[in-house]
Amino acid sequence: MSKTKKVLVLITAMLLVLCSLSFSGGQKEAEAAEGTFPPGELVIYGYGNPQFLLQYYDDFLERNRDIAPGVAVEIVQTEGEADARQKVTMSYTAAAYDELPDVVFTAPVSMQAMAEAGILEDLSEFVESVRDKFVDGAFDQIFYNGRYYGFPRSFRPKVLFYNIEIFEKYGIDPKEMDTVEGWIEVGRKLKKSSNGEVFLSYIDPGHRTWRYFGRRGFMPQANARIWDDEGDVVIDTDPGAKLAFDTLDTMYKEDLLFKSAIFQPPLYEATRDGKIATYYIGAFWSEFLRQNLPDMEGKWRVMPAPMFEDIGTRGAPTVAIESIVKKPKMPYAELYKKYWLDFHLNGEARNRWTDKMVEQNAPYPNPITPELLADPYWKEPSAYYGGQSFREMEGIGLQNPSENLRVTVKDAEADQIISAEVEKYVAGDQTMDQAIKNMGKVLRDRIGSAPAKK
């Protein structure tokens, strides 16, 4: 063997020894870290106000450094449910797994679409082991094709906010709004007594009228349907849907609704000026009142959503969902399960975080476990609501709920079609009867049918 070859053999042998040592060292490091989660970032795609939840994530990690010594949470703000779904779906379809988050905030329509595409982890075994600790109904809309594809982050009722000063000024008893029919009659009284200056509520010229008055409002309370159990379109023939749309039509035609986009300054200004008496909307609206109208502290009260006289159920609760994204490497799936349980079962930590949210005038939901809800902390009075306990009323709002609309994988597209017809109605381009007729026709032409109920 030549001298050069001997040198090359020696160098090769040394490299093999170094690689072996390096591998051995890595093995020792992994053994030392056994029982912990690897250093890195747990990435969440969120929307709404997810940055406030980050404070709970960080607190949880600090309390659990023994199992997650090098883990941090990053929240990527998305524009909303559809945007989060589209971003996740595009990365998954392109097999760009490194771009995928570990967790995605979502809602029933998008959850079903992502589950159907194989994007979400099946959490059924875990959910079945803990669901009896939660309030009734919290998991209903997370159940799809016999499996659970997420966790509920919150489960919030539909309620009725009202400006008590307006009712006292015009001598109207808020109890008259116990029914939808009574609520509308109150609107007529306010219009007459104020010479048209005070409106019962508002109507959004965009897609949120269908979202808040339709899908999350009158439709479930009227036992309405978009599809029948076989998946055929029935929105234009269903008596419940007719009741829901006719109710909105009555309010709008009688000029009981102030026309303004929700979440925008003109609506807040009109509210501040005493032009809007009530808001029929989810409990989340409390956060927007407090943040945008802090000068109205003490003027607002809240009660359960009014019910249709002939049906007798209150508003349908809205669930916010967190789903674990299914990808080749899922280092933080089990860690996130631990966090989620901590958020819903650790009363001391939950109350401490809520105190921080109150100090920052930030959003926070009620607990969704009977154990935490029984804590007197969740019945404390609120100065913003004139000493009424909004927290307690949010819990009461979950009693006697309406069943949510049946959701299918076709509903994301269906919502766009239905909302477009409602928007044309609000703009004055068609009557409500024409809008309903068009909904049925376009749904049949573009979608045909939805999956049958299982």
GURODREN-119554 format. One line per 5 residues: number of its first residue (from 1); their letters; for each residue x, y, z of C-alpha. Coordinates in nm, 4 decimals. Layout:
N
NUM = A = X,Y,Z  ...
//
This chain:
454
1 = MSKTK = 0.0000,0.0000,0.0000  0.1375,0.3385,-0.0944  0.2026,0.6094,0.1642  -0.0807,0.8199,0.0191  -0.3311,0.5352,0.0496
6 = KVLVL = -0.2234,0.4732,0.4112  -0.2892,0.8361,0.4950  -0.6344,0.8221,0.3330  -0.7221,0.5028,0.5244  -0.6075,0.6636,0.8501
11 = ITAML = -0.8153,0.9781,0.7865  -1.1205,0.7659,0.7021  -1.0799,0.5650,1.0210  -1.0514,0.8821,1.2286  -1.3663,1.0259,1.0702
16 = LVLCS = -1.5559,0.7081,1.1486  -1.4451,0.7263,1.5115  -1.5499,1.0928,1.5360  -1.8896,1.0175,1.3819  -1.9348,0.7327,1.6257
21 = LSFSG = -1.8486,0.9550,1.9212  -2.0799,1.2231,1.7953  -2.3635,0.9742,1.7546  -2.2941,0.8292,2.0974  -2.3016,1.1778,2.2502
26 = GQKEA = -2.6335,1.2480,2.0797  -2.7712,0.9238,2.2188  -2.6671,1.0213,2.5728  -2.8255,1.3645,2.5297  -3.1543,1.2067,2.4122
31 = EAAEG = -3.1503,0.9671,2.7079  -3.0911,1.2585,2.9474  -3.3887,1.4394,2.7948  -3.6197,1.1404,2.8184  -3.9622,1.2413,2.9448
36 = TFPPG = -3.9303,1.5939,2.8104  -4.0395,1.7610,2.4894  -3.7696,1.8724,2.2424  -3.6642,2.2357,2.2320  -3.8395,2.4406,1.9660
41 = ELVIY = -4.1532,2.6359,1.8883  -4.5084,2.5102,1.9149  -4.6758,2.7036,1.6332  -5.0456,2.7957,1.6402  -5.2516,2.9539,1.3627
46 = GYGNP = -5.5023,3.1722,1.5446  -5.7554,3.4438,1.4715  -5.9589,3.6925,1.6710  -5.7458,3.7952,1.9696  -5.5129,3.4968,2.0147
51 = QFLLQ = -5.2313,3.7108,2.1575  -5.4109,3.7230,2.4913  -5.4137,3.3431,2.5111  -5.0374,3.3546,2.4657  -5.0159,3.4800,2.8239
56 = YYDDF = -5.1748,3.1562,2.9440  -4.9515,2.9449,2.7185  -4.6419,3.1159,2.8580  -4.7598,3.0714,3.2169  -4.8298,2.7033,3.1516
61 = LERNR = -4.4833,2.6497,3.0073  -4.3172,2.8246,3.3018  -4.5045,2.5945,3.5389  -4.3971,2.2910,3.3356  -4.0323,2.3559,3.2529
66 = DIAPG = -3.9488,2.0124,3.3890  -4.1136,1.8560,3.0829  -4.0735,2.1385,2.8300  -3.7463,2.3136,2.9215  -3.6795,2.4612,2.5778
71 = VAVEI = -4.0273,2.5007,2.4302  -4.1856,2.8329,2.3324  -4.5209,2.9119,2.1733  -4.5567,3.1211,1.8585  -4.9001,3.2395,1.7476
76 = VQTEG = -4.9398,3.3307,1.3822  -5.2300,3.5729,1.3378  -5.4596,3.4827,1.0486  -5.7479,3.6877,0.9117  -6.0143,3.4431,1.0241
81 = EADAR = -6.1495,3.0913,1.0058  -6.1395,3.0677,0.6245  -5.7905,3.2170,0.6010  -5.6518,2.9743,0.8604  -5.8102,2.6802,0.6783
86 = QKVTM = -5.6781,2.7941,0.3392  -5.3219,2.8434,0.4660  -5.3130,2.5011,0.6308  -5.4734,2.3287,0.3324  -5.2326,2.4846,0.0818
91 = SYTAA = -4.9249,2.3785,0.2801  -5.0622,2.0296,0.3364  -5.1558,1.9818,-0.0297  -4.8081,2.0941,-0.1354  -4.6530,1.8506,0.1170
96 = AYDEL = -4.4788,2.1515,0.2735  -4.5053,1.9915,0.6165  -4.2383,2.2149,0.7714  -4.4656,2.5126,0.7027  -4.7625,2.3618,0.8852
101 = PDVVF = -4.8548,2.4767,1.2354  -4.8901,2.2324,1.5216  -5.2373,2.3614,1.6086  -5.5017,2.5549,1.4158  -5.7968,2.7510,1.5534
106 = TAPVS = -6.1093,2.6660,1.3567  -6.4894,2.6286,1.3515  -6.7214,2.3389,1.2597  -6.7423,2.4070,0.8832  -6.3660,2.4359,0.8365
111 = MQAMA = -6.2914,2.1552,1.0800  -6.5000,1.9157,0.8727  -6.3329,2.0235,0.5493  -5.9839,1.9728,0.6951  -6.0789,1.6422,0.8586
116 = EAGIL = -6.2168,1.5205,0.5271  -5.8820,1.6053,0.3646  -5.6889,1.4108,0.6278  -5.5250,1.7226,0.7715  -5.6388,1.6886,1.1340
121 = EDLSE = -5.5387,1.4411,1.4016  -5.8119,1.2065,1.5249  -5.8475,1.2883,1.8954  -6.1350,1.0544,1.9738  -5.9617,0.8338,2.2282
126 = FVESV = -5.8366,1.1324,2.4261  -6.1690,1.3190,2.4083  -6.3673,1.0164,2.5236  -6.1444,0.9946,2.8302  -6.2223,1.3502,2.9468
131 = RDKFV = -6.5508,1.4697,2.7908  -6.7589,1.3876,3.1005  -6.5774,1.6689,3.2803  -6.7315,1.9314,3.0458  -7.0726,2.0957,3.0099
136 = DGAFD = -7.3304,1.9249,2.7931  -7.3009,1.9988,2.4232  -6.9424,2.1279,2.4316  -6.8205,1.8542,2.1959  -7.1278,1.8136,1.9750
141 = QIFYN = -7.0019,2.0167,1.6803  -6.6549,1.8657,1.7004  -6.7934,1.5184,1.6291  -6.7684,1.4303,1.2599  -6.8137,1.0936,1.0906
146 = GRYYG = -6.8042,0.9234,1.4268  -6.4742,1.0826,1.5352  -6.3521,1.3899,1.7254  -6.1144,1.6204,1.5395  -6.0570,1.8955,1.7909
151 = FPRSF = -6.1080,2.0412,2.1376  -6.3498,2.3161,2.2415  -6.1655,2.6293,2.3486  -6.4889,2.8031,2.4432  -6.8606,2.7320,2.4241
156 = RPKVL = -7.0465,3.0609,2.4425  -7.4194,3.1329,2.4333  -7.6280,3.3718,2.2306  -7.7491,3.6510,2.4595  -7.9254,3.9875,2.4447
161 = FYNIE = -7.7364,4.2994,2.5495  -7.9491,4.6058,2.6255  -7.8899,4.9674,2.7241  -8.0806,5.0050,3.0508  -8.0871,5.3863,3.0263
166 = IFEKY = -8.2912,5.3677,2.7061  -8.5446,5.1343,2.8655  -8.5767,5.3505,3.1743  -8.6135,5.6653,2.9637  -8.9043,5.5227,2.7647
171 = GIDPK = -9.0601,5.3227,3.0473  -9.0200,4.9793,2.8891  -8.9669,4.6643,3.0950  -8.6775,4.4558,2.9525  -8.8683,4.1405,3.0513
176 = EMDTV = -9.0922,4.2076,2.7509  -8.7988,4.0851,2.5385  -8.8198,3.7285,2.6678  -8.9582,3.6235,2.3292  -8.8552,3.7228,1.9776
181 = EGWIE = -9.2067,3.8498,1.9196  -9.1882,4.0607,2.2362  -8.8458,4.1906,2.1415  -8.9767,4.3120,1.8047  -9.2728,4.4772,1.9763
186 = VGRKL = -9.0271,4.6601,2.2037  -8.8531,4.7842,1.8898  -9.1823,4.9268,1.7640  -9.2436,5.1018,2.0962  -8.8952,5.2525,2.0952
191 = KKSSN = -8.9342,5.3748,1.7378  -9.2654,5.5419,1.8163  -9.1604,5.6910,2.1512  -8.8301,5.8270,2.0164  -8.9733,5.9564,1.6868
196 = GEVFL = -8.7517,5.7103,1.5026  -8.4302,5.8130,1.6810  -8.3782,5.4833,1.8644  -8.3341,5.1529,1.6797  -8.3934,4.8104,1.8279
201 = SYIDP = -8.0622,4.6807,1.6940  -7.8386,4.6957,1.3842  -7.7988,4.5225,1.0480  -7.4674,4.4714,0.8687  -7.4670,4.5304,0.4899
206 = GHRTW = -7.1979,4.2642,0.4486  -7.1608,3.8926,0.5165  -7.2020,3.9182,0.8921  -7.5796,3.9539,0.8804  -7.6093,3.5926,0.7659
211 = RYFGR = -7.3402,3.4906,1.0145  -7.4936,3.6483,1.3266  -7.8657,3.6816,1.2494  -7.8825,3.3696,1.0330  -7.6496,3.0766,1.0940
216 = RGFMP = -7.5827,3.1635,1.4581  -7.9129,3.3351,1.5314  -8.2676,3.2935,1.4052  -8.2017,2.9810,1.1954  -8.1193,2.7415,1.4813
221 = QANAR = -8.3782,2.9043,1.7081  -8.6447,2.8521,1.4416  -8.5437,2.4855,1.3917  -8.4540,2.5838,1.0358  -8.2638,2.3724,0.7841
226 = IWDDE = -8.0448,2.4356,0.4835  -8.0385,2.0638,0.3943  -8.2714,1.7811,0.4859  -8.1417,1.4543,0.6319  -8.0797,1.3156,0.2815
231 = GDVVI = -7.8672,1.6198,0.1954  -8.1161,1.7837,-0.0414  -8.1527,2.1634,-0.0438  -8.4611,2.2733,0.1531  -8.3751,2.6268,0.2635
236 = DTDPG = -8.6348,2.7699,0.0224  -8.9141,2.5356,0.1357  -8.8377,2.4744,0.5033  -9.0911,2.6382,0.7422  -8.8214,2.7077,1.0015
241 = AKLAF = -8.6073,2.8899,0.7464  -8.9107,3.0934,0.6418  -8.9729,3.1911,1.0052  -8.6106,3.2952,1.0495  -8.5914,3.5034,0.7311
246 = DTLDT = -8.9381,3.6535,0.7784  -8.8353,3.7677,1.1281  -8.5348,3.9523,0.9902  -8.7488,4.0903,0.7084  -9.0051,4.2286,0.9542
251 = MYKED = -8.7371,4.4067,1.1565  -8.5696,4.5537,0.8505  -8.8833,4.6582,0.6627  -9.0189,4.8313,0.9742  -8.6929,5.0256,1.0057
256 = LLFKS = -8.6078,4.8827,1.3466  -8.2444,4.8149,1.2539  -7.9656,5.0701,1.2249  -7.7687,4.9981,0.9086  -7.3962,4.9810,0.9815
261 = AIFQP = -7.1097,4.7362,0.9561  -7.0369,4.5634,1.2847  -6.6969,4.6183,1.4537  -6.6664,4.9602,1.2850  -6.6529,5.3127,1.4386
266 = PLYEA = -6.9922,5.4321,1.3019  -7.1707,5.1533,1.4891  -6.9889,5.2308,1.8133  -7.0672,5.6014,1.7741  -7.4349,5.5293,1.7152
271 = TRDGK = -7.4345,5.3066,2.0227  -7.2674,5.5762,2.2320  -7.5260,5.8293,2.1118  -7.8092,5.6090,2.2376  -7.9400,5.5123,1.8951
276 = IATYY = -7.9120,5.1348,1.9426  -8.1028,4.9735,2.2276  -8.0039,4.6068,2.2053  -7.7642,4.3567,2.0520  -7.8808,4.0013,1.9809
281 = IGAFW = -7.5436,3.8331,1.9428  -7.2934,3.5937,2.0992  -7.1485,3.6534,2.4458  -6.8209,3.7525,2.2796  -6.9767,4.0955,2.2070
286 = SEFLR = -6.9075,4.1925,2.5681  -6.5389,4.2205,2.4822  -6.6094,4.4663,2.2016  -6.8424,4.6771,2.4148  -6.5848,4.7041,2.6923
291 = QNLPD = -6.2954,4.7755,2.4578  -6.4682,5.0261,2.2303  -6.7231,5.1843,2.4633  -6.5533,5.2030,2.8041  -6.7350,5.5325,2.8706
296 = MEGKW = -7.0662,5.3418,2.8725  -6.9773,5.1510,3.1880  -7.2845,5.0868,3.4003  -7.5315,5.1390,3.1153  -7.5453,4.7851,2.9813
301 = RVMPA = -7.7261,4.4753,3.1031  -7.7527,4.1255,2.9578  -8.0201,3.8544,2.9473  -8.0665,3.5203,2.7699  -8.1489,3.5407,2.4003
306 = PMFED = -8.5224,3.5802,2.3317  -8.7036,3.2684,2.2101  -8.9736,3.2142,1.9503  -9.3055,3.1730,2.1333  -9.4037,2.8540,1.9493
311 = IGTRG = -9.0611,2.6900,1.9788  -8.9362,2.7866,2.3227  -8.5580,2.7418,2.3073  -8.2888,3.0045,2.3604  -7.9920,3.0850,2.1395
316 = APTVA = -7.7597,2.8183,2.0028  -7.4128,2.8212,2.1646  -7.1083,2.8835,1.9467  -6.8037,2.6626,1.9859  -6.4470,2.7754,1.9182
321 = IESIV = -6.2303,2.4792,1.8187  -5.8615,2.3982,1.8466  -5.7392,2.1143,1.6246  -5.4025,1.9405,1.6126  -5.2579,1.9286,1.2620
326 = KKPKM = -5.1615,1.5821,1.1417  -4.8114,1.5795,0.9919  -4.5139,1.3408,0.9755  -4.3482,1.4936,1.2828  -4.5754,1.5972,1.5709
331 = PYAEL = -4.3406,1.6650,1.8642  -4.5865,1.8782,2.0624  -4.9203,1.6999,2.0213  -4.9101,1.5490,2.3702  -4.7861,1.8756,2.5204
336 = YKKYW = -5.0794,2.0606,2.3720  -5.3219,1.8103,2.5236  -5.1662,1.8791,2.8630  -5.2006,2.2549,2.8088  -5.5643,2.2218,2.6996
341 = LDFHL = -5.6575,2.0212,3.0075  -5.4774,2.2702,3.2282  -5.6715,2.5627,3.0746  -6.0046,2.3959,3.1495  -5.9376,2.2148,3.4781
346 = NGEAR = -5.6824,2.4254,3.6679  -5.9093,2.6730,3.8438  -5.6334,2.8651,4.0178  -5.4361,2.9239,3.6965  -5.7510,3.0050,3.4987
351 = NRWTD = -5.8662,3.2641,3.7531  -5.5212,3.4180,3.7680  -5.5116,3.4546,3.3896  -5.8637,3.5984,3.3869  -5.7601,3.8612,3.6419
356 = KMVEQ = -5.4850,3.9664,3.4016  -5.7355,3.9897,3.1184  -5.9630,4.2092,3.3287  -5.6720,4.4394,3.4131  -5.5935,4.4728,3.0402
361 = NAPYP = -5.9612,4.5043,2.9429  -5.8949,4.2009,2.7241  -6.1245,3.9164,2.6084  -6.1743,3.5993,2.8061  -6.4371,3.3218,2.7871
366 = NPITP = -6.6176,3.1498,3.0704  -6.4972,2.8038,3.1741  -6.6813,2.5112,3.0172  -6.6468,2.2662,3.3043  -6.9110,2.2495,3.5796
371 = ELLAD = -6.6374,2.2300,3.8423  -6.4873,2.5675,3.7511  -6.8255,2.7288,3.6846  -6.9303,2.6435,4.0411  -6.6530,2.8671,4.1756
376 = PYWKE = -6.8001,3.1939,4.3192  -6.5329,3.3723,4.1153  -6.7470,3.3123,3.8054  -7.0444,3.4838,3.9630  -6.8705,3.8070,4.0627
381 = PSAYY = -7.0504,4.1333,3.9711  -6.9266,4.3574,3.6929  -6.9143,4.7365,3.7131  -6.9561,4.7557,3.3370  -7.2938,4.5839,3.3715
386 = GGQSF = -7.4074,4.7966,3.6643  -7.3291,4.5313,3.9242  -7.4844,4.2454,3.7274  -7.2624,3.9389,3.6945  -7.1957,3.8975,3.3244
391 = REMEG = -7.0004,3.5808,3.3986  -7.2975,3.4240,3.5741  -7.5346,3.5345,3.2977  -7.3097,3.3765,3.0366  -7.3477,3.0473,3.2218
396 = IGLQN = -7.7252,3.0920,3.2465  -7.7328,3.1612,2.8731  -7.6288,2.8009,2.8085  -7.9541,2.6746,2.9596  -8.2352,2.5590,2.7301
401 = PSENL = -8.0287,2.6087,2.4119  -8.1380,2.5595,2.0533  -7.9586,2.2934,1.8520  -7.7116,2.4363,1.6029  -7.7676,2.3960,1.2291
406 = RVTVK = -7.6402,2.0666,1.0921  -7.2995,2.1362,0.9428  -7.1649,1.9595,0.6333  -6.8505,1.9852,0.4241  -7.0571,2.1855,0.1743
411 = DAEAD = -7.1459,2.4593,0.4193  -6.8442,2.6811,0.3580  -6.9549,2.7275,-0.0035  -7.3212,2.7349,0.0969  -7.2558,3.0190,0.3418
416 = QIISA = -7.1079,3.2290,0.0629  -7.4108,3.1674,-0.1588  -7.6669,3.2391,0.1131  -7.4832,3.5444,0.2417  -7.4622,3.6933,-0.1092
421 = EVEKY = -7.8412,3.6772,-0.1401  -7.8897,3.8299,0.2067  -7.6498,4.1110,0.1174  -7.8487,4.1892,-0.1992  -8.1622,4.1970,0.0138
426 = VAGDQ = -8.0067,4.4402,0.2638  -7.8889,4.6582,-0.0263  -8.2488,4.6791,-0.1528  -8.1765,4.4895,-0.4739  -8.4341,4.2187,-0.4048
431 = TMDQA = -8.7106,4.1238,-0.1631  -8.6644,3.8607,0.1054  -8.8892,3.6206,-0.0872  -8.6686,3.6642,-0.3935  -8.3579,3.6146,-0.1819
436 = IKNMG = -8.4898,3.2872,-0.0391  -8.5896,3.1620,-0.3833  -8.2448,3.2474,-0.5222  -8.0719,3.0730,-0.2329  -8.2439,2.7475,-0.3190
441 = KVLRD = -8.1790,2.7781,-0.6913  -7.8099,2.8687,-0.6651  -7.7430,2.6048,-0.4004  -7.8909,2.3374,-0.6275  -7.7105,2.4682,-0.9365
446 = RIGSA = -7.3655,2.5021,-0.7786  -7.3595,2.2405,-0.5034  -7.6442,2.0057,-0.5822  -7.6629,1.8311,-0.2473  -7.4763,1.7805,0.0773
451 = PAKK = -7.3799,1.4527,0.2470  -7.6728,1.2749,0.4103  -7.7039,1.2862,0.7863  -7.5368,0.9912,0.9558
//
